[in-house]
């Protein structure tokens, strides 16, 4: 015996509305997380390098003296800037305190056929840089084998920035942090309008509104279909 039409509609539309409302709540949670992250980034304290690395604070602004490695660059693949595929260039930087850390110097274009890697012009000798100390890029979902880094062929193209693997290839211990080179520094490239999140809190809010709107639409459709499916009253039939 088939279920009444009202029950069939309820079994389909009500769980659908509940699922979309749950997605809206999840987007609001993500918005709150991103808002806190952006606030922490914007209020990053000024620190010397050693203190900044030792502290649990996620972000810090630093001014540090040292030398770039002019040859051994790590190019993080799949970075799109203004619709063009490219890489972010990470260059080892050794401070006067003998701490070596990777510096994200910005975006460089990658040849469409990927046959050649871009040149990474780098200043030699002692320089002073302003930067933001930050966590390394988050690992995206890994597909396929991990990158295999050599010790002789540089620069090297990687899909994921694996700090321990880069440390092994460079033969030096790197902290689990990177520097984002200041947008005004002459030693950098394009796309240095740094942000702690790839998706802004406002975007999550917009997605939440969309999901809540879809949930409300499902409820309205459910109500309309139920009302249309109700049999007419006896009084209406006599008329």
C-alpha positions as CSV (number, residue, x, y, z in Angstrom):
1,X,0.0,0.0,0.0
2,X,1.6,3.3,-1.1
3,X,2.2,6.0,1.5
4,X,-0.1,9.0,1.4
5,X,1.1,11.8,-0.7
6,X,1.6,14.1,2.3
7,X,3.9,11.6,3.9
8,X,5.9,11.1,0.7
9,X,6.4,14.9,0.4
10,X,7.4,15.2,4.0
11,X,10.0,12.4,3.7
12,X,11.6,14.2,0.7
13,X,11.3,17.9,1.4
14,X,11.7,18.1,5.2
15,X,15.0,16.2,5.4
16,X,16.2,18.3,2.4
17,X,15.3,21.5,4.2
18,X,17.0,20.3,7.3
19,X,20.2,19.4,5.4
20,X,20.3,22.8,3.7
21,X,19.7,24.5,7.0
22,X,22.6,22.5,8.6
23,X,24.9,23.6,5.7
24,X,23.9,27.2,6.4
25,X,24.8,26.8,10.1
26,X,28.1,25.2,9.1
27,X,28.9,28.2,6.9
28,X,28.1,30.6,9.8
29,X,30.6,28.6,11.9
30,X,33.2,28.9,9.2
31,X,32.5,32.7,9.0
32,X,33.1,33.0,12.7
33,X,36.4,31.0,12.4
34,X,37.6,33.1,9.5
35,X,36.6,36.4,11.2
36,X,38.8,35.4,14.2
37,X,41.6,34.4,11.9
38,X,41.5,37.7,10.0
39,X,41.4,39.6,13.3
40,X,44.4,37.8,14.5
41,X,46.2,38.5,11.2
42,X,45.3,42.2,11.2
43,X,46.5,42.6,14.8
44,X,49.8,40.7,14.3
45,X,52.3,42.0,16.8
46,X,55.8,43.2,15.9
47,X,58.4,40.8,17.1
48,X,62.0,39.9,16.5
49,X,62.4,36.6,14.5
50,X,63.5,34.4,17.4
51,X,60.7,35.5,19.7
52,X,58.1,35.2,16.9
53,X,59.1,31.6,16.1
54,X,59.0,30.7,19.8
55,X,55.6,32.2,20.5
56,X,52.4,30.3,19.9
57,X,51.0,33.4,18.1
58,X,50.0,32.4,14.5
59,X,51.1,35.7,12.9
60,X,53.8,38.3,13.6
61,X,55.4,41.1,11.7
62,X,59.2,41.0,11.6
63,X,62.1,42.9,10.2
64,X,65.1,40.7,9.7
65,X,68.6,40.9,8.2
66,X,70.2,38.1,6.3
67,X,70.9,36.6,2.9
68,X,68.7,34.9,0.3
69,X,69.8,31.6,-1.3
70,X,70.1,32.8,-4.9
71,X,69.8,29.3,-6.4
72,X,67.7,26.9,-4.4
73,X,64.1,27.9,-4.8
74,X,60.9,25.9,-4.2
75,X,58.1,26.7,-6.6
76,X,54.6,25.9,-5.2
77,X,52.4,24.9,-8.1
78,X,48.7,25.5,-8.9
79,X,48.7,29.2,-7.9
80,X,46.3,31.2,-10.1
81,X,46.6,35.0,-10.3
82,X,44.3,37.1,-12.5
83,X,43.2,33.9,-14.3
84,X,46.7,32.8,-15.2
85,X,48.4,29.6,-13.8
86,X,51.6,30.1,-12.0
87,X,53.6,29.3,-8.9
88,X,54.5,30.9,-5.6
89,X,58.3,31.2,-5.2
90,X,59.7,30.2,-1.8
91,X,63.3,31.1,-1.3
92,X,65.5,30.1,1.7
93,X,66.6,33.1,3.7
94,X,69.3,32.7,6.4
95,X,69.3,35.3,9.1
96,X,72.3,36.7,11.0
97,X,71.4,34.3,13.8
98,X,71.9,31.4,11.4
99,X,68.2,30.6,11.2
100,X,67.0,29.5,7.7
101,X,63.4,30.0,6.8
102,X,61.4,29.9,3.6
103,X,60.2,33.3,2.2
104,X,57.2,33.4,0.0
105,X,58.2,36.1,-2.5
106,X,55.0,36.0,-4.5
107,X,53.6,34.8,-7.8
108,X,55.4,34.0,-11.0
109,X,53.8,32.8,-14.3
110,X,54.3,29.2,-15.4
111,X,54.7,28.3,-19.1
112,X,51.5,26.8,-20.6
113,X,53.4,23.6,-21.6
114,X,55.1,23.5,-18.2
115,X,58.4,22.5,-20.0
116,X,60.4,25.3,-18.4
117,X,60.3,26.8,-14.9
118,X,60.3,30.6,-14.4
119,X,63.5,32.4,-13.6
120,X,63.6,33.6,-10.0
121,X,65.9,36.7,-9.8
122,X,67.2,37.1,-6.3
123,X,69.3,39.8,-4.7
124,X,72.7,38.6,-3.5
125,X,74.5,39.7,-0.3
126,X,73.1,41.1,3.0
127,X,69.6,42.5,2.8
128,X,66.9,43.6,5.3
129,X,63.4,42.4,4.7
130,X,60.0,43.2,6.2
131,X,57.7,40.2,6.3
132,X,54.9,38.4,8.1
133,X,55.7,35.3,10.0
134,X,52.9,32.8,9.2
135,X,52.1,29.1,9.1
136,X,53.1,27.2,6.0
137,X,50.3,26.7,3.3
138,X,47.7,24.3,4.3
139,X,47.9,20.9,2.6
140,X,45.2,20.4,0.1
141,X,43.8,16.9,-0.6
142,X,46.8,15.0,-1.9
143,X,46.4,13.1,-5.1
144,X,49.1,10.7,-6.4
145,X,52.6,10.2,-5.1
146,X,54.2,12.8,-2.8
147,X,56.8,15.2,-4.4
148,X,60.3,13.9,-4.5
149,X,62.8,16.6,-4.0
150,X,66.4,16.3,-5.1
151,X,69.5,18.0,-3.8
152,X,71.1,19.2,-7.1
153,X,68.4,20.4,-9.5
154,X,67.0,23.8,-8.6
155,X,64.5,25.4,-8.7
156,X,62.1,22.6,-8.0
157,X,58.4,22.4,-8.6
158,X,56.2,21.0,-5.9
159,X,52.5,20.4,-5.5
160,X,52.5,20.7,-1.7
161,X,54.9,22.6,0.5
162,X,56.2,19.9,2.8
163,X,58.6,21.6,5.2
164,X,60.4,18.4,6.3
165,X,61.0,17.3,2.7
166,X,62.3,20.7,1.8
167,X,64.5,20.7,4.9
168,X,66.0,17.4,3.8
169,X,66.6,18.6,0.3
170,X,68.3,21.8,1.5
171,X,70.3,20.0,4.2
172,X,69.2,22.5,6.9
173,X,66.5,22.4,9.5
174,X,63.6,24.8,8.7
175,X,61.0,26.0,11.2
176,X,57.4,25.0,10.6
177,X,56.7,28.6,9.7
178,X,57.3,30.7,6.5
179,X,57.7,34.4,5.9
180,X,55.3,36.4,3.6
181,X,57.4,39.0,2.0
182,X,56.1,42.5,2.4
183,X,54.2,43.9,-0.6
184,X,56.5,46.8,-0.9
185,X,59.8,44.8,-0.7
186,X,61.8,45.0,-3.9
187,X,62.9,41.4,-3.7
188,X,59.4,40.0,-4.4
189,X,57.0,39.3,-7.3
190,X,53.3,39.7,-7.9
191,X,50.3,38.7,-5.8
192,X,51.5,39.8,-2.4
193,X,48.3,41.1,-1.0
194,X,48.5,38.5,1.7
195,X,45.4,37.2,3.4
196,X,45.1,34.4,6.1
197,X,42.1,32.8,4.4
198,X,41.4,31.9,0.8
199,X,37.7,32.6,1.4
200,X,36.6,35.7,3.2
201,X,34.1,35.7,6.1
202,X,31.8,37.7,3.9
203,X,31.8,34.9,1.3
204,X,30.8,32.3,4.0
205,X,28.0,34.6,5.2
206,X,26.7,34.9,1.6
207,X,26.8,31.1,1.3
208,X,25.0,30.7,4.6
209,X,22.2,33.1,3.4
210,X,21.9,31.0,0.2
211,X,21.6,27.8,2.1
212,X,19.0,29.2,4.5
213,X,17.1,30.6,1.5
214,X,17.0,27.2,-0.2
215,X,15.8,25.6,3.1
216,X,13.0,28.1,3.3
217,X,12.1,27.6,-0.3
218,X,11.9,23.8,0.4
219,X,9.5,24.4,3.3
220,X,7.3,26.8,1.2
221,X,7.1,24.2,-1.6
222,X,6.2,21.5,1.0
223,X,3.4,23.7,2.4
224,X,2.0,24.6,-1.1
225,X,2.0,21.0,-2.3
226,X,0.3,19.8,0.9
227,X,-2.4,22.5,0.6
228,X,-3.0,21.6,-3.1
229,X,-3.3,18.0,-2.2
230,X,-5.9,18.4,0.5
231,X,-9.3,17.2,-0.5
232,X,-12.1,19.8,-0.8
233,X,-14.5,20.0,2.2
234,X,-18.0,18.5,1.9
235,X,-19.5,22.0,2.1
236,X,-17.4,23.0,-0.9
237,X,-18.6,20.0,-2.8
238,X,-22.2,20.8,-2.2
239,X,-21.7,24.2,-3.6
